[in-house]
Amino acid sequence: MNEIIFTVKDSPEGGYEAEALGHSIFTEADDMEAMKESIRDAIFCHFEDQDDRPKIIRLHYVKEEILAA
């Protein structure tokens, strides 16, 4: 695998949540620097074999907004 994509969004409890597309990987953190480290740790745990780990981690930031009609 060459690349893995995570959607990153604001958590209702504060901080951030991230979920991998196509894999059962979910993590959360209080700030963005901690989120990046948490994602790296989650990938390391999920892909035990170094050859299976993705070489590129792509973060897709999702911002949800509600507008009054």
Long-range contacts (C-beta under 8 A, 24 or more apart in sequence): 1-47, 1-52, 1-53, 1-54, 1-55, 2-54, 2-55, 2-56, 3-54, 3-55, 3-56, 3-57, 3-58, 4-43, 4-54, 4-56, 4-57, 4-58, 5-58, 5-59, 5-60, 6-39, 6-57, 6-58, 6-59, 6-60, 7-60, 7-61, 7-62, 8-35, 8-59, 8-60, 8-61, 8-62, 9-61, 9-62, 9-63, 9-64, 10-63, 10-64, 18-59, 20-46
